[in-house]
Amino acid sequence: MATSGIYFERRKYRGKYVGPILDGRTSQSACELISVSVAAAECLVADALTKIVFALREKAAGLLAQYHADALLLECDGAPSWMFHSPCDTRDQTRFD
C-alpha cells in the first residue's frame, strides 16, 4: 500500500495553489485531490499508481484493473471515493473486532 498527498506541501504561487504532484501531460499541479492511496501486490507498483490516479482519476481504472489494485481517493472537501479492481471478495472474510 502506498499513499501520495498534497496536504503538507501545498503552497500559493502566483495566486494559485500548487503541490508536489504534477500532471505530466499539462505540467500543472494536481490539486483536485488531497490524497490517493493504492493497494497493490507490490509497494513499488502501488506508489507509481498513486501518481497516475492523481492525474487521471477515473481514467486510470483500466490500469488499476491490470495490476489488480484498489484506490482510495480523498477529495478536497474530505469526501472519500473508491476504485475497486482487485479480485478479492471481502464479503466472505472473517471479521475481527
N, CA, C and O atoms as CSV, one atom per row, in Angstrom:
chain,resi,resn,atom,element,x,y,z
A,1,MET,N,N,0.845,-1.169,0.000
A,1,MET,CA,C,0.000,0.000,0.000
A,1,MET,C,C,0.890,1.231,0.000
A,1,MET,O,O,1.930,1.267,0.657
A,2,ALA,N,N,0.462,2.240,-0.750
A,2,ALA,CA,C,1.197,3.498,-0.817
A,2,ALA,C,C,0.204,4.654,-0.878
A,2,ALA,O,O,-0.906,4.507,-1.389
A,3,THR,N,N,0.616,5.794,-0.355
A,3,THR,CA,C,-0.215,6.998,-0.369
A,3,THR,C,C,0.625,8.179,-0.845
A,3,THR,O,O,1.775,8.351,-0.441
A,4,SER,N,N,0.025,8.981,-1.709
A,4,SER,CA,C,0.618,10.249,-2.113
A,4,SER,C,C,-0.399,11.333,-1.823
A,4,SER,O,O,-1.592,11.153,-2.065
A,5,GLY,N,N,0.065,12.457,-1.306
A,5,GLY,CA,C,-0.860,13.528,-0.966
A,5,GLY,C,C,-0.230,14.893,-1.082
A,5,GLY,O,O,0.988,15.034,-1.193
A,6,ILE,N,N,-1.091,15.902,-1.053
A,6,ILE,CA,C,-0.631,17.284,-1.168
A,6,ILE,C,C,-0.859,18.066,0.114
A,6,ILE,O,O,-0.643,19.278,0.134
A,7,TYR,N,N,-1.285,17.417,1.173
A,7,TYR,CA,C,-1.690,18.139,2.378
A,7,TYR,C,C,-0.564,18.871,3.090
A,7,TYR,O,O,-0.852,19.830,3.807
A,8,PHE,N,N,0.680,18.491,2.945
A,8,PHE,CA,C,1.759,19.179,3.644
A,8,PHE,C,C,2.527,20.143,2.747
A,8,PHE,O,O,3.141,21.080,3.257
A,9,GLU,N,N,2.517,19.953,1.465
A,9,GLU,CA,C,3.375,20.726,0.566
A,9,GLU,C,C,2.635,21.734,-0.304
A,9,GLU,O,O,3.262,22.402,-1.126
A,10,ARG,N,N,1.341,21.860,-0.150
A,10,ARG,CA,C,0.572,22.768,-0.995
A,10,ARG,C,C,0.866,24.219,-0.604
A,10,ARG,O,O,0.779,24.588,0.567
A,11,ARG,N,N,1.215,25.030,-1.601
A,11,ARG,CA,C,1.547,26.435,-1.345
A,11,ARG,C,C,0.927,27.316,-2.424
A,11,ARG,O,O,0.609,26.857,-3.521
A,12,LYS,N,N,0.769,28.562,-2.091
A,12,LYS,CA,C,0.231,29.509,-3.058
A,12,LYS,C,C,1.394,30.126,-3.844
A,12,LYS,O,O,2.352,30.636,-3.263
A,13,TYR,N,N,1.291,30.070,-5.168
A,13,TYR,CA,C,2.320,30.598,-6.055
A,13,TYR,C,C,1.631,31.348,-7.188
A,13,TYR,O,O,0.851,30.765,-7.942
A,14,ARG,N,N,1.918,32.634,-7.305
A,14,ARG,CA,C,1.308,33.467,-8.350
A,14,ARG,C,C,-0.218,33.367,-8.334
A,14,ARG,O,O,-0.860,33.280,-9.381
A,15,GLY,N,N,-0.778,33.381,-7.139
A,15,GLY,CA,C,-2.231,33.382,-6.983
A,15,GLY,C,C,-2.911,32.034,-7.109
A,15,GLY,O,O,-4.134,31.956,-6.992
A,16,LYS,N,N,-2.148,30.957,-7.346
A,16,LYS,CA,C,-2.727,29.617,-7.480
A,16,LYS,C,C,-2.056,28.683,-6.493
A,16,LYS,O,O,-0.883,28.844,-6.158
A,17,TYR,N,N,-2.826,27.695,-6.030
A,17,TYR,CA,C,-2.238,26.674,-5.168
A,17,TYR,C,C,-1.512,25.653,-6.025
A,17,TYR,O,O,-2.044,25.159,-7.019
A,18,VAL,N,N,-0.300,25.351,-5.624
A,18,VAL,CA,C,0.484,24.332,-6.318
A,18,VAL,C,C,0.935,23.290,-5.300
A,18,VAL,O,O,1.117,23.595,-4.121
A,19,GLY,N,N,1.107,22.082,-5.759
A,19,GLY,CA,C,1.527,20.991,-4.888
A,19,GLY,C,C,2.695,20.243,-5.481
A,19,GLY,O,O,3.164,20.580,-6.567
A,20,PRO,N,N,3.166,19.236,-4.784
A,20,PRO,CA,C,4.347,18.497,-5.222
A,20,PRO,C,C,4.077,17.491,-6.338
A,20,PRO,O,O,5.024,16.938,-6.897
A,21,ILE,N,N,2.815,17.241,-6.678
A,21,ILE,CA,C,2.493,16.253,-7.708
A,21,ILE,C,C,2.041,16.993,-8.957
A,21,ILE,O,O,1.070,17.750,-8.929
A,22,LEU,N,N,2.760,16.764,-10.057
A,22,LEU,CA,C,2.453,17.425,-11.317
A,22,LEU,C,C,1.834,16.448,-12.296
A,22,LEU,O,O,2.187,15.269,-12.324
A,23,ASP,N,N,0.912,16.947,-13.095
A,23,ASP,CA,C,0.346,16.184,-14.199
A,23,ASP,C,C,1.320,16.311,-15.358
A,23,ASP,O,O,1.478,17.399,-15.911
A,24,GLY,N,N,1.970,15.228,-15.731
A,24,GLY,CA,C,2.983,15.247,-16.778
A,24,GLY,C,C,2.460,15.679,-18.130
A,24,GLY,O,O,3.233,16.137,-18.971
A,25,ARG,N,N,1.161,15.542,-18.359
A,25,ARG,CA,C,0.582,15.951,-19.639
A,25,ARG,C,C,0.474,17.462,-19.760
A,25,ARG,O,O,0.599,18.012,-20.854
A,26,THR,N,N,0.240,18.138,-18.631
A,26,THR,CA,C,-0.015,19.574,-18.658
A,26,THR,C,C,1.039,20.396,-17.916
A,26,THR,O,O,1.062,21.620,-18.042
A,27,SER,N,N,1.900,19.750,-17.154
A,27,SER,CA,C,2.885,20.398,-16.279
A,27,SER,C,C,2.220,21.238,-15.189
A,27,SER,O,O,2.865,22.086,-14.571
A,28,GLN,N,N,0.945,21.003,-14.961
A,28,GLN,CA,C,0.204,21.714,-13.927
A,28,GLN,C,C,0.171,20.883,-12.660
A,28,GLN,O,O,0.259,19.656,-12.699
A,29,SER,N,N,0.043,21.570,-11.542
A,29,SER,CA,C,-0.050,20.895,-10.257
A,29,SER,C,C,-1.374,20.152,-10.160
A,29,SER,O,O,-2.418,20.682,-10.541
A,30,ALA,N,N,-1.331,18.926,-9.651
A,30,ALA,CA,C,-2.538,18.117,-9.463
A,30,ALA,C,C,-3.120,18.441,-8.088
A,30,ALA,O,O,-2.718,17.847,-7.088
A,31,CYS,N,N,-4.055,19.368,-8.037
A,31,CYS,CA,C,-4.599,19.839,-6.757
A,31,CYS,C,C,-6.072,19.509,-6.570
A,31,CYS,O,O,-6.690,20.012,-5.631
A,32,GLU,N,N,-6.655,18.684,-7.429
A,32,GLU,CA,C,-8.071,18.370,-7.288
A,32,GLU,C,C,-8.346,17.371,-6.171
A,32,GLU,O,O,-9.485,17.244,-5.720
A,33,LEU,N,N,-7.322,16.667,-5.725
A,33,LEU,CA,C,-7.462,15.680,-4.660
A,33,LEU,C,C,-6.518,16.035,-3.522
A,33,LEU,O,O,-5.515,16.721,-3.720
A,34,ILE,N,N,-6.855,15.556,-2.319
A,34,ILE,CA,C,-5.956,15.731,-1.179
A,34,ILE,C,C,-4.945,14.592,-1.147
A,34,ILE,O,O,-3.751,14.813,-0.942
A,35,SER,N,N,-5.437,13.363,-1.353
A,35,SER,CA,C,-4.526,12.225,-1.352
A,35,SER,C,C,-5.119,11.067,-2.142
A,35,SER,O,O,-6.323,11.001,-2.386
A,36,VAL,N,N,-4.236,10.159,-2.533
A,36,VAL,CA,C,-4.618,8.916,-3.202
A,36,VAL,C,C,-3.830,7.793,-2.532
A,36,VAL,O,O,-2.607,7.862,-2.416
A,37,SER,N,N,-4.545,6.761,-2.094
A,37,SER,CA,C,-3.913,5.564,-1.540
A,37,SER,C,C,-4.229,4.404,-2.470
A,37,SER,O,O,-5.365,4.251,-2.918
A,38,VAL,N,N,-3.230,3.596,-2.756
A,38,VAL,CA,C,-3.411,2.451,-3.643
A,38,VAL,C,C,-2.881,1.198,-2.950
A,38,VAL,O,O,-1.786,1.196,-2.389
A,39,ALA,N,N,-3.674,0.144,-3.002
A,39,ALA,CA,C,-3.253,-1.167,-2.512
A,39,ALA,C,C,-3.001,-2.051,-3.727
A,39,ALA,O,O,-3.877,-2.226,-4.575
A,40,ALA,N,N,-1.800,-2.602,-3.801
A,40,ALA,CA,C,-1.411,-3.491,-4.896
A,40,ALA,C,C,-0.498,-4.570,-4.332
A,40,ALA,O,O,-0.074,-4.489,-3.179
A,41,ALA,N,N,-0.199,-5.568,-5.135
A,41,ALA,CA,C,0.641,-6.685,-4.677
A,41,ALA,C,C,2.062,-6.238,-4.339
A,41,ALA,O,O,2.700,-6.824,-3.465
A,42,GLU,N,N,2.563,-5.207,-5.020
A,42,GLU,CA,C,3.914,-4.708,-4.778
A,42,GLU,C,C,3.850,-3.222,-4.443
A,42,GLU,O,O,3.133,-2.462,-5.095
A,43,CYS,N,N,4.595,-2.815,-3.436
A,43,CYS,CA,C,4.582,-1.420,-2.988
A,43,CYS,C,C,5.060,-0.468,-4.083
A,43,CYS,O,O,4.512,0.624,-4.233
A,44,LEU,N,N,6.067,-0.867,-4.841
A,44,LEU,CA,C,6.580,-0.022,-5.917
A,44,LEU,C,C,5.483,0.285,-6.938
A,44,LEU,O,O,5.362,1.416,-7.408
A,45,VAL,N,N,4.694,-0.723,-7.272
A,45,VAL,CA,C,3.581,-0.540,-8.208
A,45,VAL,C,C,2.526,0.361,-7.586
A,45,VAL,O,O,2.013,1.262,-8.249
A,46,ALA,N,N,2.197,0.130,-6.325
A,46,ALA,CA,C,1.201,0.944,-5.627
A,46,ALA,C,C,1.630,2.409,-5.620
A,46,ALA,O,O,0.813,3.295,-5.870
A,47,ASP,N,N,2.903,2.668,-5.335
A,47,ASP,CA,C,3.407,4.043,-5.287
A,47,ASP,C,C,3.299,4.712,-6.657
A,47,ASP,O,O,2.868,5.861,-6.753
A,48,ALA,N,N,3.681,4.015,-7.695
A,48,ALA,CA,C,3.589,4.579,-9.045
A,48,ALA,C,C,2.133,4.859,-9.421
A,48,ALA,O,O,1.829,5.890,-10.022
A,49,LEU,N,N,1.246,3.946,-9.069
A,49,LEU,CA,C,-0.164,4.120,-9.402
A,49,LEU,C,C,-0.798,5.307,-8.681
A,49,LEU,O,O,-1.737,5.908,-9.205
A,50,THR,N,N,-0.307,5.657,-7.494
A,50,THR,CA,C,-0.886,6.815,-6.801
A,50,THR,C,C,-0.743,8.081,-7.641
A,50,THR,O,O,-1.669,8.890,-7.714
A,51,LYS,N,N,0.401,8.250,-8.266
A,51,LYS,CA,C,0.625,9.445,-9.085
A,51,LYS,C,C,-0.241,9.430,-10.345
A,51,LYS,O,O,-0.754,10.467,-10.765
A,52,ILE,N,N,-0.398,8.257,-10.938
A,52,ILE,CA,C,-1.219,8.136,-12.147
A,52,ILE,C,C,-2.683,8.407,-11.822
A,52,ILE,O,O,-3.363,9.101,-12.577
A,53,VAL,N,N,-3.176,7.870,-10.713
A,53,VAL,CA,C,-4.563,8.113,-10.316
A,53,VAL,C,C,-4.758,9.593,-9.985
A,53,VAL,O,O,-5.809,10.155,-10.293
A,54,PHE,N,N,-3.764,10.231,-9.363
A,54,PHE,CA,C,-3.850,11.666,-9.086
A,54,PHE,C,C,-4.127,12.433,-10.377
A,54,PHE,O,O,-4.994,13.307,-10.408
A,55,ALA,N,N,-3.399,12.111,-11.432
A,55,ALA,CA,C,-3.507,12.844,-12.690
A,55,ALA,C,C,-4.729,12.438,-13.515
A,55,ALA,O,O,-5.393,13.292,-14.102
A,56,LEU,N,N,-5.028,11.135,-13.561
A,56,LEU,CA,C,-6.073,10.648,-14.475
A,56,LEU,C,C,-7.416,10.343,-13.833
A,56,LEU,O,O,-8.428,10.222,-14.524
A,57,ARG,N,N,-7.427,10.218,-12.501
A,57,ARG,CA,C,-8.639,9.864,-11.765
A,57,ARG,C,C,-9.293,8.613,-12.365
A,57,ARG,O,O,-8.636,7.578,-12.481
A,58,GLU,N,N,-10.564,8.688,-12.745
A,58,GLU,CA,C,-11.296,7.521,-13.227
A,58,GLU,C,C,-10.723,6.928,-14.506
A,58,GLU,O,O,-10.937,5.752,-14.797
A,59,LYS,N,N,-10.001,7.730,-15.266
A,59,LYS,CA,C,-9.385,7.225,-16.497
A,59,LYS,C,C,-8.281,6.219,-16.206
A,59,LYS,O,O,-7.825,5.528,-17.116
A,60,ALA,N,N,-7.845,6.125,-14.959
A,60,ALA,CA,C,-6.812,5.165,-14.566
A,60,ALA,C,C,-7.400,3.813,-14.177
A,60,ALA,O,O,-6.656,2.913,-13.787
A,61,ALA,N,N,-8.708,3.653,-14.274
A,61,ALA,CA,C,-9.370,2.419,-13.847
A,61,ALA,C,C,-8.820,1.187,-14.560
A,61,ALA,O,O,-8.630,0.147,-13.929
A,62,GLY,N,N,-8.563,1.287,-15.854
A,62,GLY,CA,C,-8.029,0.150,-16.603
A,62,GLY,C,C,-6.661,-0.271,-16.112
A,62,GLY,O,O,-6.360,-1.462,-16.040
A,63,LEU,N,N,-5.840,0.694,-15.777
A,63,LEU,CA,C,-4.502,0.397,-15.258
A,63,LEU,C,C,-4.588,-0.239,-13.865
A,63,LEU,O,O,-3.845,-1.173,-13.560
A,64,LEU,N,N,-5.488,0.264,-13.029
A,64,LEU,CA,C,-5.697,-0.358,-11.720
A,64,LEU,C,C,-6.152,-1.806,-11.885
A,64,LEU,O,O,-5.688,-2.695,-11.171
A,65,ALA,N,N,-7.057,-2.036,-12.824
A,65,ALA,CA,C,-7.543,-3.399,-13.071
A,65,ALA,C,C,-6.409,-4.302,-13.545
A,65,ALA,O,O,-6.327,-5.462,-13.141
A,66,GLN,N,N,-5.539,-3.777,-14.398
A,66,GLN,CA,C,-4.413,-4.560,-14.922
A,66,GLN,C,C,-3.511,-5.039,-13.788
A,66,GLN,O,O,-2.981,-6.149,-13.851
A,67,TYR,N,N,-3.330,-4.222,-12.758
A,67,TYR,CA,C,-2.467,-4.579,-11.628
A,67,TYR,C,C,-3.249,-5.101,-10.420
A,67,TYR,O,O,-2.692,-5.256,-9.334
A,68,HIS,N,N,-4.542,-5.371,-10.618
A,68,HIS,CA,C,-5.401,-5.883,-9.536
A,68,HIS,C,C,-5.272,-5.016,-8.294
A,68,HIS,O,O,-5.102,-5.516,-7.182
A,69,ALA,N,N,-5.355,-3.710,-8.502
A,69,ALA,CA,C,-5.148,-2.746,-7.421
A,69,ALA,C,C,-6.446,-2.017,-7.093
A,69,ALA,O,O,-7.348,-1.911,-7.924
A,70,ASP,N,N,-6.519,-1.520,-5.873
A,70,ASP,CA,C,-7.650,-0.722,-5.408
A,70,ASP,C,C,-7.135,0.654,-5.027
A,70,ASP,O,O,-5.992,0.796,-4.594
A,71,ALA,N,N,-7.977,1.670,-5.189
A,71,ALA,CA,C,-7.565,3.028,-4.851
A,71,ALA,C,C,-8.612,3.712,-3.992
A,71,ALA,O,O,-9.814,3.525,-4.182
A,72,LEU,N,N,-8.139,4.501,-3.050
A,72,LEU,CA,C,-8.972,5.373,-2.230
A,72,LEU,C,C,-8.558,6.795,-2.535
A,72,LEU,O,O,-7.409,7.173,-2.311
A,73,LEU,N,N,-9.485,7.583,-3.044
A,73,LEU,CA,C,-9.224,8.982,-3.375
A,73,LEU,C,C,-9.881,9.849,-2.319
A,73,LEU,O,O,-11.048,9.639,-1.988
A,74,LEU,N,N,-9.159,10.811,-1.788
A,74,LEU,CA,C,-9.708,11.745,-0.814
A,74,LEU,C,C,-9.865,13.091,-1.516
A,74,LEU,O,O,-8.887,13.746,-1.875
A,75,GLU,N,N,-11.129,13.485,-1.701
A,75,GLU,CA,C,-11.436,14.721,-2.411
A,75,GLU,C,C,-11.065,15.939,-1.565
A,75,GLU,O,O,-10.848,15.813,-0.360
A,76,CYS,N,N,-10.994,17.105,-2.185
A,76,CYS,CA,C,-10.628,18.330,-1.474
A,76,CYS,C,C,-11.610,18.680,-0.362
A,76,CYS,O,O,-11.234,19.326,0.616
A,77,ASP,N,N,-12.860,18.260,-0.504
A,77,ASP,CA,C,-13.835,18.529,0.554
A,77,ASP,C,C,-13.800,17.463,1.654
A,77,ASP,O,O,-14.607,17.500,2.583
A,78,GLY,N,N,-12.869,16.519,1.547
A,78,GLY,CA,C,-12.722,15.470,2.555
A,78,GLY,C,C,-13.522,14.215,2.280
A,78,GLY,O,O,-13.413,13.240,3.025
A,79,ALA,N,N,-14.326,14.217,1.223
A,79,ALA,CA,C,-15.147,13.045,0.896
A,79,ALA,C,C,-14.290,11.967,0.233
A,79,ALA,O,O,-13.521,12.263,-0.682
A,80,PRO,N,N,-14.419,10.714,0.691
A,80,PRO,CA,C,-13.662,9.624,0.056
A,80,PRO,C,C,-14.415,9.069,-1.149
A,80,PRO,O,O,-15.645,9.096,-1.192
A,81,SER,N,N,-13.671,8.573,-2.114
A,81,SER,CA,C,-14.254,7.809,-3.212
A,81,SER,C,C,-13.329,6.630,-3.475
A,81,SER,O,O,-12.116,6.732,-3.291
A,82,TRP,N,N,-13.896,5.525,-3.899
A,82,TRP,CA,C,-13.154,4.272,-4.049
A,82,TRP,C,C,-13.137,3.814,-5.487
A,82,TRP,O,O,-14.075,4.065,-6.244
A,83,MET,N,N,-12.074,3.144,-5.857
A,83,MET,CA,C,-11.969,2.456,-7.143
A,83,MET,C,C,-11.481,1.045,-6.834
A,83,MET,O,O,-10.306,0.845,-6.526
A,84,PHE,N,N,-12.382,0.066,-6.916
A,84,PHE,CA,C,-12.044,-1.319,-6.596
A,84,PHE,C,C,-11.777,-2.099,-7.868
A,84,PHE,O,O,-12.591,-2.109,-8.791
A,85,HIS,N,N,-10.618,-2.757,-7.904
A,85,HIS,CA,C,-10.278,-3.560,-9.073
A,85,HIS,C,C,-9.553,-4.848,-8.716
A,85,HIS,O,O,-9.135,-5.587,-9.608
A,86,SER,N,N,-9.396,-5.127,-7.432
A,86,SER,CA,C,-8.715,-6.355,-7.043
A,86,SER,C,C,-9.685,-7.520,-7.135
A,86,SER,O,O,-10.898,-7.322,-7.072
A,87,PRO,N,N,-9.167,-8.729,-7.284
A,87,PRO,CA,C,-10.034,-9.899,-7.386
A,87,PRO,C,C,-10.576,-10.358,-6.030
A,87,PRO,O,O,-11.319,-11.338,-5.969
A,88,CYS,N,N,-10.223,-9.678,-4.961
A,88,CYS,CA,C,-10.661,-10.093,-3.623
A,88,CYS,C,C,-12.150,-9.827,-3.428
A,88,CYS,O,O,-12.665,-8.779,-3.819
A,89,ASP,N,N,-12.817,-10.772,-2.832
A,89,ASP,CA,C,-14.209,-10.598,-2.449
A,89,ASP,C,C,-14.241,-10.555,-0.929
A,89,ASP,O,O,-14.126,-11.590,-0.273
A,90,THR,N,N,-14.393,-9.379,-0.377
A,90,THR,CA,C,-14.294,-9.211,1.083
A,90,THR,C,C,-15.551,-9.653,1.815
A,90,THR,O,O,-15.551,-9.671,3.046
A,91,ARG,N,N,-16.605,-10.006,1.127
A,91,ARG,CA,C,-17.841,-10.409,1.800
A,91,ARG,C,C,-17.669,-11.709,2.579
A,91,ARG,O,O,-18.375,-11.925,3.564
A,92,ASP,N,N,-16.750,-12.579,2.165
A,92,ASP,CA,C,-16.600,-13.877,2.815
A,92,ASP,C,C,-15.474,-13.902,3.846
A,92,ASP,O,O,-15.199,-14.954,4.422
A,93,GLN,N,N,-14.832,-12.793,4.088
A,93,GLN,CA,C,-13.719,-12.782,5.022
A,93,GLN,C,C,-14.223,-12.649,6.449
A,93,GLN,O,O,-15.225,-11.986,6.717
A,94,THR,N,N,-13.506,-13.294,7.355
A,94,THR,CA,C,-13.834,-13.234,8.778
A,94,THR,C,C,-13.498,-11.851,9.313
A,94,THR,O,O,-12.446,-11.289,9.004
A,95,ARG,N,N,-14.394,-11.318,10.108
A,95,ARG,CA,C,-14.185,-10.008,10.706
A,95,ARG,C,C,-13.641,-10.157,12.114
A,95,ARG,O,O,-14.164,-10.940,12.907
A,96,PHE,N,N,-12.591,-9.407,12.426
A,96,PHE,CA,C,-12.007,-9.436,13.752
A,96,PHE,C,C,-12.287,-8.111,14.431
A,96,PHE,O,O,-11.938,-7.057,13.900
A,97,ASP,N,N,-12.908,-8.148,15.590
A,97,ASP,CA,C,-13.210,-6.915,16.326
A,97,ASP,C,C,-12.334,-6.777,17.532
A,97,ASP,O,O,-12.449,-5.798,18.270
